[in-house]
Amino acid sequence: MKYLNIEEVSEYLGLRKSSLYSRVEAGEIPHYRVGRLLRFKLEDVEKWMDEHRQENVAVGEARRSVANGGPTAHIDTIVKKAIAETKGLKYSPPQRETRPSKGLRKEGKDGAL
């Protein structure tokens, strides 16, 4: 059984070493730590990649989903929220317009409307 070092896994997966280090620190990718050295089993790395496989969606199906207000229906809100968070602001969605009341109602003698 052969163990790979960070450079070998980086080359094998086509990822930068910094990306691998961040995944290791987040506990996302299976690894072994021997002192300060990181080692990876090839089978574990391949299994990890298989677990992150994404299925393709047919183009026509995706187009219909978007046209029907699918997952991107609220993209403006998502973008505005991300910009506000980046700037350190708190995002609050736009408030609905309220109509002024048609007039004040008279209170009864007991204070009820």
C-alpha positions in Angstrom: 0.0 0.0 0.0 1.5 3.3 -1.1 1.0 6.6 0.6 1.1 9.8 -1.4 2.5 13.2 -0.3 0.8 16.5 -0.8 2.6 17.2 -4.1 1.6 13.9 -5.6 -2.0 14.3 -4.6 -2.0 17.8 -5.9 -0.7 16.7 -9.3 -3.0 13.6 -9.3 -6.2 15.7 -8.7 -5.1 18.8 -10.6 -5.6 21.0 -7.5 -3.2 23.6 -5.9 -1.4 22.5 -2.8 -3.0 25.4 -0.9 -6.5 24.1 -1.8 -5.5 20.7 -0.5 -4.1 22.2 2.7 -7.4 24.1 3.3 -9.4 20.9 2.7 -7.2 19.0 5.1 -7.6 21.7 7.8 -11.4 21.6 7.3 -11.4 17.8 7.6 -12.9 17.4 4.2 -10.3 15.1 2.6 -9.1 11.8 4.3 -5.5 12.0 5.3 -2.9 10.8 7.7 -0.6 13.1 9.7 2.8 11.8 10.7 4.3 14.6 12.8 4.1 17.5 10.5 3.9 15.4 7.3 0.7 14.7 5.5 0.1 11.4 3.7 -2.8 10.2 1.6 -4.0 6.7 0.5 -4.7 6.6 -3.2 -7.9 4.6 -2.6 -9.1 7.1 0.0 -8.5 10.0 -2.4 -10.3 8.2 -5.2 -13.3 7.4 -3.0 -13.4 11.0 -1.8 -13.5 12.2 -5.4 -16.3 9.7 -6.2 -18.3 11.1 -3.3 -18.1 14.6 -4.8 -19.3 13.6 -8.2 -22.0 15.9 -9.7 -24.6 14.7 -12.1 -25.2 16.6 -15.3 -28.5 18.2 -15.9 -29.8 18.2 -19.5 -29.5 21.6 -21.1 -33.2 21.7 -22.1 -34.3 20.7 -18.6 -32.1 23.4 -17.0 -33.4 26.0 -19.4 -37.0 25.2 -18.5 -36.2 25.3 -14.8 -34.7 28.8 -15.1 -37.6 30.0 -17.3 -40.1 28.7 -14.7 -38.4 30.6 -11.9 -36.3 27.6 -10.8 -33.2 27.8 -8.6 -32.2 31.2 -9.9 -35.5 32.9 -9.3 -34.1 35.0 -6.4 -30.6 35.6 -7.8 -30.9 39.4 -7.3 -31.6 38.9 -3.6 -28.7 36.5 -3.3 -26.3 38.8 -5.1 -27.3 41.8 -3.0 -27.0 39.9 0.2 -23.5 38.7 -0.8 -22.4 42.2 -1.7 -23.7 43.5 1.6 -21.9 40.8 3.6 -18.7 41.5 1.7 -19.0 45.2 2.6 -19.7 44.3 6.2 -23.3 45.6 6.0 -26.4 43.9 7.1 -28.7 43.1 4.3 -32.4 43.7 4.8 -34.8 42.9 2.0 -36.8 45.7 0.5 -39.9 46.6 2.6 -43.4 46.4 1.1 -45.0 49.7 0.4 -47.8 50.5 2.9 -50.8 52.5 2.0 -51.8 55.3 4.3 -55.0 54.6 6.2 -58.1 56.2 4.8 -58.6 58.3 7.9 -58.4 58.0 11.6 -61.1 56.0 13.3 -62.8 57.4 16.3 -62.3 55.9 19.6 -65.1 54.9 21.8 -65.5 56.3 25.3 -63.7 53.2 26.7 -60.7 53.7 24.3 -61.6 50.8 22.0 -61.6 51.4 18.2 
